[in-house]
Amino acid sequence: MESVTQSPRAPLISLSTSAVYPESSSRAFAVARELGFDAVEVMVGIDPTSADVDALLRLRDYYEIPVASVHAPTLLLTQRTWGPDPWDKLERSGAAANRLGASVVVVHPPFRWQRAYAAAFTTGIRQLHHTTGVVFAVENMYPWRGPRDTEVRAYSPSWDPSELDLDHLTLDMSHAATARLASLDLVEAWGDRLAHLHLTDGLDGTSDLHLLPGMGNQRADEVLAALAGRGYTGQIVLEVKTNNTELPSQRLQQLADALEFARTHSRLPQGEPR
């Protein structure tokens, strides 16, 4: 299967493999094909299959659904996936993306205790882009909050990539909500640096909820419309939590509704030029 290409008028709408958790990555490929998603984003480390590039190639080809992006194993829960060294993880993520035909690797900012990694982060990310040809898009996170709403410094140089010298950013709308920011403001502030979107929703507070789009305070419909109006050509990835459903049919319906939401609101009105 060839690398993913996309129309300048229609961003790819992908399904994150995390959206079917606790079911497996293989199930995500089946769901993406059944519901008509354009592609899949692989969240590396959520199950053994997600870290096995040969297995992912077989799934991609069997279901005839492209892998458009790879989420590097940079979460707390995946710190040992592909070894302990963060640069090794990113190099392997770039290599996996190239083998799978993906054009983007999603990266979280370093944790505060990863001092050497944090010190070289921005220059290292730019170098990886040049050496692999893959876009490494750094994702916005949020401040961890302790008792009495005090902020705990968990990321370095910052949880907010707006402040960093980076060319490509991923906007996660649930993380924006947890940080008590507005995704629409970030779309405007980031401009052409916005390379990748995690379509989800959330509410102000201490929890990263990853709600279905339209179920929180991030005005997901307006975000998609704004991106369409700007001629956004990056990917739109549905990254939501559906593990509160009791039946597989309920999960499928939630994901189908979210896909329709994405398609509806990311279209320009008929006849309106870019």
N, C-alpha and C positions, 0 to 999 in steps of 0.2 A: 504494500500500500504506500502511495506517495505521501510526501509531507502535506500538511494541511495548508490550503489556501483559502482566502476569504474574499468575498465581494466588498468593494469599498462602500457599498450601500447597506450591507447587512452583516453586522458583527456576528461571529460564531457564538452560539449559545451552547455551553457545555454543562455537563453534570459532573460535580465533584464526586469521587468515589466515597468521600466521607458522608455524603447525603443519604446513603443507605445503611450506615452504621446502626446496629452491630452486625449487619449482614456483610458479606465479603466484597472485595473489589471485583471479583468475577461477576457477582450479582449486579454491580453498578453498570458494567458493560451491557448486560442483558436488558436492564431497565432503560438505559440510554437508547439502545436500539429500538426497544418496544415503543417508547414514548415519542421518538423522533427528535431527540437531541442531535445537534450537529457533531458533537465530539464529547470527549471525556477529559477531565483533569484528574490525574492520579495523585492522591495524597499518600506519599511514601511513608510506610511504617505503621499504617493502621492495621494491616494484617500481613502475613508473610508474602502473599502473592504480590502485594503492592511494591515490594522491594526486589522482586524477581523479574528482571527485564525480559528474559526469555519467555516467561509465563505471560507477561503483559503483551508481548508481540503476538503470541498465540491468541490471546483474547481479542486483541485489536483486529486480527485477520479473520478470526472465526465469526465475530459479530459484525465485521465490516463497519466498525465505528472508529474514527480516528482518535488518537491521543493528541490533543492540542497543547496541553501544558502539564507540567510536573511540579508538584508542591514538594520542595526539599524537606527532608526530615529534620526540621529545626524547632519542633515543639518540645516542651518539657518531656512529654511521654515518648518521644522518639529519639532521645539523645544518644542512644546506643545503636540505632539503626545505621548501617553502613559505617560503623566505627565511631570512636569518640572525637576524632579531629574534625572541627567544623569545615575547614577548607576541603578536606577529603570528601565530606558529604556533598559540598557544592560542586566539586569537580565531577563526582559520580552522577550527580543530578543533571549536569550539563551533558555528560556522555549518554545518560539514559534518554534525555530529550532528543538528542541527535539520532540515536538508534530508533526511537519511536516515531520520529517525524514531528515532534513537538517544537514549538517556536518560543515558548516561555517557560522559565523556572521561577516559581514564587519562593521568596525567602523572607523569613522573619528577621528583625534586627537581633544583634547578639544580646545574650544575657549579660548582666553586670559582671558576673564572675568570669566571663570569657575575655579576659583583659587583652591578651595579645590579638585575638581575633577582632575585638572591637576596635583596637587602635589602627588596624589596617583595613577595616571593613569597606569603606567607600572606594579606596583605590583598588582593593582586591575584587570587588564586584565589577568595577569597570573593566579590569583586566580579564576577568572570566568571560565577559561579553565579547571582548575582542578575540580571545583565543578560541572560543567555542562557536561563535556566531549566533548564540542563543541569547534572548533578552532575559536578564536576571532582574525581576521586578520586585522591589522590597515592599513589604506589606506594612500598613499602619497597624500598630497595636494599641495599647491603652495602659494607663497607670494602674498598677495594683493598689488596692486600697485596704488599709488596716482599720483598727478600731477608731471610731469617731471620724471616719472618712479621711484619715490621714493617708497620703500617698506614699507608697513603698517603691523605691527605685529598683526596678527589676531589669531594665534594659539599658544598654550603653552602645553608642553615645546617647540614644534617645528612643523612646517608644514611637515617636512621631517622625516619620521619614521626611516630612515637610522641611525639617530643620537640617537635613543632611545633603551633601553634595552628591546627589544621585540622579541619573538620567531617566530611570524607569521605575514607576511606583505601582503598587497594587492597592486599590481601595477596597477594604472590607467594611461593609456598611454596618455590620453588627459591632465590630470593633470601634467604629466611629461613635455609635450610640453609647457604648460602655465608657468611652472617653469623654462623653457629653459634648460631642461635636456634631455638626450637621454635614452629611455627605455632600449636599449641594454646595456648601461652602468649600469643601475640599476639591470638588470637581473644578470650581472656578479658580481656586488658588493654585492647583497643580498644573492646569493647562495641558500642554503637550507631554508633560512628564507622566500623566496618567496613562499607563499602558495596559492595565488589566483590572477587571472588576469582579469582586466576589459579591454577587447579588444575594442579599439576605436582608435581615432587618433586626432591630433591637430596641431596647429601652434604656434610659438613663439608669445607672445603678452600678452594682459591683459584679454582676454576672454577664458573661458573654453568651447571649441567648441563641443567636443564629436562628431567628424566627423566619417563617415564610415571608417573602416580600409583600409589603402592604399590611403586615400585622404589627408593626412597630411605629416608631416616630421618625423614621428616616426619609419619608416621602419618596419611596422607591419608584413610584410611577413618574414623578417629576425628575428624578435623577436620570432615569432611562430616556425620557424625552429630551432632557438637556444634552445628554451625550449624542443622541440622534441629531439634534440641531447643530452640534459642533462637528459633525462628521467623524465621530469616534470610530476607529477601525480596530481597536483592541478586542479582546475576548470578554464575554459576559459568562461568568461561571456561577451556576446555582450551587451555593455552599450553605446548606441549611441542616438543621437537626430534625429528623423524623422519627427518632427512637421513642417518642411518646405515643406512637400509634399502636393499636392492639392487633390489627390485622394487616397482612401484606397488601390487601386491596386498598386499605386506607392510605398507606404510604404511597402507592402508585397514584392514587387520585390527588394527593397533595402535590406530588411532583409534577403531574400532568397539569394541574391548575397553575403551578408556579411557572412552568414552561410557557403556557398560554399568556400569563401575565407579562413575562419577559418579551415575548414576540409582539404582543399588542402595544406595549408602551415604548419599545425601542424602534418602532416604525415611525418615519416621518408621515405627516398627513399626505394623502395622495395628491400628487402634482406639485408638492412643495420642493424646491431645489435645495440641494446641500449648500 
